[in-house]
Amino acid sequence: MENKLTFESEDKGILKWITVIAIAVPVVVAILLFMPSKIDVASDWVFFLPHLNAVINTAATLALVLALVFIKNGNIQLHRTAMTSAFGLGAIFLVSYVIYHATAESTTFGGEGWIRPVYYFILISHIILAAVALFPILLAYYYGYMDKRAQHKKIVKFAYPIWLYVTVTGVLVYLMISPYYTF
């Protein structure tokens, strides 16, 4: 059995869109994070968003774990529901994350000692994997949605553990930095 992921002609158009989205989203996020001045929304409501994002990441983690349990038990419909929930939560998270980082300055981690390198290891690995995760996640979701199980299984071997790691470490980063929020 060949383990190579191949793309059928009808998939090529969607593959182009997935590629554009998977490149554009991290670029937009990087621009928003590093732009010299933040967008003024004249409101403090945005300072609630990191807390909301942690809840969203927690819910996405639970949806991902449930999806694994469901598929291991052969319940494809509940697996699809859980994965669609995780996908939707990821989209909501992304919008919330972009709004927050476009409008608020980033918080600096204030921990000292052994926890500092642990925090930065988790944060950096989280950022790198979050940046590269979108392509395999979108591709896996597309194949699952189109019921192309062979292709879905091949890409999920990479997409699922990365996505799960990103959601879990997102919560860990929040828990570690939340004492240093100044709002």
C-alpha positions as CSV (number, residue, x, y, z in Angstrom):
1,M,0.0,0.0,0.0
2,E,1.4,3.4,-1.0
3,N,1.6,6.0,1.7
4,K,1.9,9.0,-0.7
5,L,-0.8,11.6,-0.6
6,T,-2.1,12.3,-4.1
7,F,-4.5,14.9,-5.4
8,E,-7.2,14.2,-7.8
9,S,-8.1,16.8,-10.5
10,E,-11.3,17.9,-8.7
11,D,-9.2,18.5,-5.5
12,K,-6.7,20.8,-7.2
13,G,-9.0,23.9,-7.1
14,I,-9.7,23.4,-3.4
15,L,-6.1,22.7,-2.7
16,K,-5.2,26.1,-4.2
17,W,-7.7,27.8,-1.9
18,I,-6.5,25.8,1.1
19,T,-2.9,26.9,0.3
20,V,-3.9,30.5,-0.1
21,I,-5.8,30.5,3.2
22,A,-3.0,28.6,5.0
23,I,-0.4,31.2,3.9
24,A,-2.6,34.3,4.3
25,V,-3.8,33.7,7.8
26,P,-0.4,33.4,9.5
27,V,0.9,36.4,7.5
28,V,-2.1,38.5,8.6
29,V,-1.7,37.4,12.2
30,A,2.1,38.3,12.1
31,I,1.3,41.7,10.7
32,L,-1.3,42.4,13.4
33,L,1.1,41.2,16.1
34,F,4.0,43.3,15.0
35,M,2.3,46.4,13.6
36,P,3.7,49.6,15.2
37,S,0.4,50.9,16.6
38,K,-2.8,49.0,17.5
39,I,-6.2,49.8,16.2
40,D,-8.2,52.0,18.6
41,V,-11.7,50.5,19.2
42,A,-12.4,53.0,22.0
43,S,-13.4,50.2,24.3
44,D,-12.0,47.9,27.0
45,W,-14.2,44.9,25.9
46,V,-11.2,43.5,24.0
47,F,-9.4,42.7,27.2
48,F,-11.9,39.9,27.9
49,L,-10.8,38.1,24.7
50,P,-7.8,36.2,26.1
51,H,-10.0,34.7,28.7
52,L,-12.6,33.8,26.1
53,N,-9.8,32.3,23.9
54,A,-8.7,30.0,26.7
55,V,-12.3,28.8,27.0
56,I,-12.5,28.3,23.3
57,N,-9.2,26.4,23.2
58,T,-10.3,24.2,26.1
59,A,-13.6,23.4,24.3
60,A,-11.7,22.7,21.1
61,T,-9.4,20.3,22.9
62,L,-12.4,18.5,24.4
63,A,-14.0,18.3,20.9
64,L,-10.8,16.9,19.4
65,V,-10.5,14.2,22.2
66,L,-14.1,13.3,21.8
67,A,-13.7,13.0,18.1
68,L,-10.9,10.5,18.6
69,V,-12.9,8.5,21.0
70,F,-15.9,8.5,18.6
71,I,-13.9,7.4,15.6
72,K,-12.1,4.7,17.6
73,N,-15.5,3.4,18.5
74,G,-16.6,3.5,14.9
75,N,-19.2,6.3,15.4
76,I,-18.5,8.3,12.2
77,Q,-21.5,10.7,12.7
78,L,-20.5,11.7,16.2
79,H,-16.8,12.0,15.0
80,R,-17.9,14.4,12.3
81,T,-20.0,16.4,14.7
82,A,-17.1,16.7,17.2
83,M,-14.6,17.6,14.4
84,T,-17.0,20.2,12.9
85,S,-17.4,21.6,16.5
86,A,-13.6,21.8,16.8
87,F,-13.3,23.4,13.4
88,G,-16.0,26.0,14.2
89,L,-14.4,26.7,17.6
90,G,-11.0,27.1,15.8
91,A,-12.6,29.7,13.4
92,I,-14.2,31.6,16.3
93,F,-10.9,31.5,18.2
94,L,-9.0,32.9,15.2
95,V,-11.4,35.8,14.8
96,S,-11.2,36.6,18.5
97,Y,-7.4,36.2,18.5
98,V,-7.0,38.6,15.5
99,I,-9.3,41.2,17.1
100,Y,-7.4,41.1,20.4
101,H,-3.9,41.3,18.8
102,A,-5.0,44.1,16.4
103,T,-6.3,46.2,19.3
104,A,-4.2,45.4,22.4
105,E,-0.5,45.3,23.2
106,S,0.9,41.9,23.9
107,T,1.5,40.9,27.5
108,T,5.0,40.2,28.7
109,F,5.6,37.0,30.7
110,G,7.0,38.0,34.1
111,G,7.9,34.6,35.4
112,E,11.5,34.0,36.7
113,G,13.7,31.0,37.3
114,W,13.1,27.5,35.7
115,I,9.5,28.4,34.6
116,R,10.7,31.1,32.2
117,P,12.4,28.7,29.7
118,V,9.5,26.3,30.1
119,Y,7.1,29.0,29.2
120,Y,9.1,30.1,26.2
121,F,9.5,26.6,25.0
122,I,5.8,26.0,25.1
123,L,5.0,29.4,23.6
124,I,7.5,29.1,20.7
125,S,6.5,25.5,19.8
126,H,2.9,26.6,20.0
127,I,3.4,29.5,17.7
128,I,5.4,27.5,15.1
129,L,3.0,24.6,15.1
130,A,0.0,27.0,15.0
131,A,1.4,28.7,11.9
132,V,1.9,25.4,10.0
133,A,-1.2,23.6,11.3
134,L,-3.8,25.3,9.2
135,F,-2.9,23.6,5.9
136,P,-3.1,20.0,7.1
137,I,-6.2,20.8,9.3
138,L,-8.0,22.4,6.3
139,L,-7.0,19.5,4.1
140,A,-8.0,16.9,6.6
141,Y,-11.4,18.6,7.1
142,Y,-12.0,18.8,3.4
143,Y,-11.2,15.1,2.8
144,G,-13.4,14.2,5.8
145,Y,-16.2,16.4,4.6
146,M,-16.0,14.9,1.1
147,D,-15.9,11.4,2.6
148,K,-12.5,10.7,0.9
149,R,-11.5,8.4,3.8
150,A,-8.1,7.1,2.4
151,Q,-6.8,10.7,1.9
152,H,-8.4,11.8,5.2
153,K,-6.6,9.1,7.2
154,K,-3.2,9.9,5.6
155,I,-3.4,13.6,6.4
156,V,-5.0,13.2,9.9
157,K,-1.9,11.3,11.0
158,F,-0.1,14.6,10.9
159,A,-2.9,17.1,11.4
160,Y,-4.6,15.7,14.5
161,P,-1.6,15.6,16.8
162,I,-0.5,19.1,15.7
163,W,-3.9,20.5,16.2
164,L,-4.3,18.9,19.6
165,Y,-0.9,20.1,20.7
166,V,-1.8,23.7,19.6
167,T,-5.1,23.7,21.5
168,V,-3.6,22.3,24.7
169,T,-0.5,24.5,24.6
170,G,-2.8,27.5,23.9
171,V,-4.5,26.9,27.3
172,L,-1.1,26.3,29.0
173,V,0.3,29.6,27.6
174,Y,-2.8,31.4,28.8
175,L,-2.6,29.9,32.3
176,M,1.1,30.8,32.6
177,I,0.7,34.4,31.3
178,S,-2.7,35.3,32.8
179,P,-1.2,36.5,36.1
180,Y,0.7,39.2,34.2
181,Y,-2.3,40.8,32.4
182,T,-2.5,44.4,33.5
183,F,-6.1,45.1,32.6
